[in-house]
Amino acid sequence: MPAGVDVIELEGSPRRLFVVLPLMTEEEGVSDLSVEMMFTEVAPHLWLIAIENIHVL
């Protein structure tokens, strides 16, 4: 997993993962922005991904 990525598995069913991913730019590398996403497993190996927030670290 890339450095700086946080993954939290939430309890309950269906299986859900809360992910915080730092963003990068081609010119400056790691940005001061991150994206928060919710991954919900809707079938085995099939995930619904929702962007929850984009914010400054």
FITIZA-730460 format. One record per atom (N, C-alpha, C): x, y, z. Coordinates in steps of 0.001 Angstrom, whole numbers, plus 500000, padded with zeros to 6 digits. Layout:
XYZ
...
END
This chain:
500850498819500000
500000500000500000
500895501243500000
500562502265499210
501377503481499160
501445504181500519
502558504862500749
502736505604502008
501673506673502158
501188506845503381
500218507893503661
498769507497503451
498510506302502942
497145505843502734
496639505219504032
495485505676504503
494862505110505701
493630504322505287
493515503089505790
492357502238505507
491794501757506839
490510502010507052
489824501566508268
488660500679507842
488667499427508316
487558498521508017
486484498723509076
485266499043508636
484164499306509548
483451498000509888
482900497936511084
482178496738511513
480818496655510827
480305495449510741
478962495254510207
478968494680508806
477763494555508302
477561494013506972
476690494993506193
476987495290504958
478037494727504118
479422495224504550
480455494584504016
481828494981504318
482070496383503767
482632497257504623
482915498631504204
484317499038504663
484989499789503793
486307500325504097
486262501839503940
486793502562504933
486938504014504835
488402504269504501
488661504981503400
490015505170502897
490316506658502772
491486507065503286
491986508431503105
493246508324502258
493240509001501109
494318508900500139
494885510286499844
496184510515500116
496778511794499752
496815511928498225
496578513130497734
496607513369496293
497997513847495883
498301513670494602
499604514080494079
499411514872492798
500400515711492494
500426516388491205
501710515987490492
501681516053489184
502859515701488404
504000516677488679
503671517965488860
504696518992489028
505274519046490437
504421518881491470
504871519111492837
504927517852493694
504529516721493160
504523515495493956
503335515481494904
503580515070496162
502493514959497130
501897516334497402
500590516429497276
499836517664497471
499443517797498936
498902518957499312
498361519125500668
496885518747500707
496393518110499635
495006517673499566
494915516156499750
493813515699500314
493542514262500396
492077514025500051
491783512805499624
490416512426499306
489993511317500272
488766511426500785
488193510412501669
487137509649500871
487237508318500901
486331507481500113
485754506361500975
484548505933500629
483924504781501262
483815503685500211
484392502524500491
484314501352499627
483318500393500266
482288499997499519
481281499049500014
481270497841499096
481484496661499680
481502495432498880
480059495006498610
479646495074497339
478262494762496972
478101493322496485
479204492690496148
479266491275495765
480721490872495941
481015489576495998
482416489187496160
483315489840495101
484303490584495575
485286491258494715
484687492362493843
483495492855494183
482861493965493465
482550495057494474
483154496236494275
483061497325495256
482390498556494656
481524499174495433
480945500473495115
481820501500495828
482301502513495103
483196503508495681
482511504868495651
482456505517496830
481856506846496935
482886507815497488
483055508960496827
483938510012497349
483149510770498410
483674510780499629
483004511410500760
483439512878500925
484739513156500679
485263514488500957
486620514649500299
486954515878499947
488308516267499537
488681517442500407
489822517353501084
490164518441501999
491668518642502102
492063519764502700
493460520093502937
493920519328504161
495087518704504079
495634517950505213
496006518873506352
END
